[in-house]
Amino acid sequence: MIEKTIPVASVGTGITLIYSVTPGRTATIKQLIFTNSANAARTVHIFDSSSATTGVNKISRVIIGANQTFVPNEIINKKVELGYITAYCNEGTEVTCEGWIVEE
């Protein structure tokens, strides 16, 4: 098992790549941290995907308050089996995501 950092990624209004799992491995999300710099709440949809430009299996949907950082407990220990973590936010591009993952 190899623990890796998910670098800060800006979540877009279209499907955005958050993390690519090393080919041939699966991974477990240990933590995702979302920061919203907008003056209004934002909803982010997170997926386990088969490519960097699709959203296939929904991992979770999180709502981040205005100008807040949010660490959702429901994402801890979720498996990523298709190779990519992707996300989108319909309301704007003010949300960033970072975290930790363990590849197996």
C-alpha positions in Angstrom: 0.0 0.0 0.0 1.3 3.4 -1.0 -0.1 6.6 0.5 -0.2 9.5 -1.9 -1.2 13.2 -1.7 -3.9 14.5 -3.9 -2.6 17.9 -5.0 -5.0 20.9 -5.0 -7.3 20.8 -8.0 -9.8 23.4 -9.0 -13.3 21.9 -9.5 -14.9 23.1 -12.7 -18.5 23.3 -14.0 -17.7 20.3 -16.3 -16.1 17.0 -15.2 -12.8 17.8 -13.7 -9.9 15.4 -13.0 -9.1 15.3 -9.3 -6.7 12.2 -9.2 -5.5 9.5 -11.5 -4.8 6.1 -9.9 -1.7 4.3 -11.1 -2.7 1.9 -13.9 -3.3 -1.6 -12.7 -4.1 -0.5 -9.1 -7.1 0.3 -7.1 -7.2 3.0 -4.4 -9.0 4.0 -1.2 -9.8 7.6 -0.5 -8.5 8.5 3.0 -9.6 12.1 2.9 -10.8 14.8 0.6 -10.8 18.4 1.6 -13.0 21.0 -0.2 -12.5 24.8 0.0 -15.2 27.1 -1.3 -14.0 30.7 -1.9 -17.4 31.9 -3.2 -19.8 34.1 -1.2 -22.5 31.4 -1.7 -22.8 27.6 -1.0 -21.5 25.2 -3.7 -22.5 21.6 -4.4 -19.8 19.3 -5.6 -20.5 15.9 -7.2 -17.6 13.3 -6.9 -17.2 10.2 -9.0 -15.1 7.1 -9.5 -14.7 7.2 -13.3 -13.2 5.3 -16.1 -11.7 8.3 -17.8 -10.6 11.8 -16.8 -13.6 13.4 -18.6 -16.5 11.3 -17.4 -18.5 10.7 -14.2 -19.4 7.1 -13.9 -20.0 5.8 -10.3 -21.1 8.5 -7.9 -19.0 8.5 -4.7 -20.8 11.4 -3.0 -22.3 14.8 -3.3 -21.1 17.4 -0.8 -22.4 20.9 -0.1 -19.7 23.5 1.0 -20.9 26.6 2.7 -19.8 30.1 1.5 -16.2 30.9 2.2 -15.7 27.6 4.1 -13.5 24.5 4.1 -15.3 21.2 4.4 -14.0 17.7 5.2 -16.8 15.2 4.5 -16.6 12.1 6.7 -18.8 10.0 4.2 -15.9 10.0 1.7 -13.3 8.4 4.0 -12.4 4.8 2.9 -14.4 4.9 -0.4 -12.9 2.7 -3.0 -11.8 4.0 -6.4 -11.9 1.0 -8.8 -12.2 2.6 -12.3 -9.0 4.6 -12.1 -10.0 8.3 -11.8 -11.5 10.5 -9.2 -13.5 13.3 -11.0 -15.8 16.0 -9.8 -17.9 18.9 -11.0 -19.8 21.9 -9.5 -22.6 23.4 -11.5 -22.7 26.7 -9.6 -19.2 27.9 -10.5 -15.5 27.3 -10.3 -14.6 28.6 -6.8 -14.2 25.2 -5.2 -10.8 23.4 -4.8 -10.2 19.8 -3.7 -7.1 18.1 -2.1 -6.5 15.1 0.1 -4.9 11.7 0.6 -5.4 8.4 -1.1 -3.9 4.9 -0.5 -3.1 2.9 -3.7 -3.1 -0.9 -3.5 
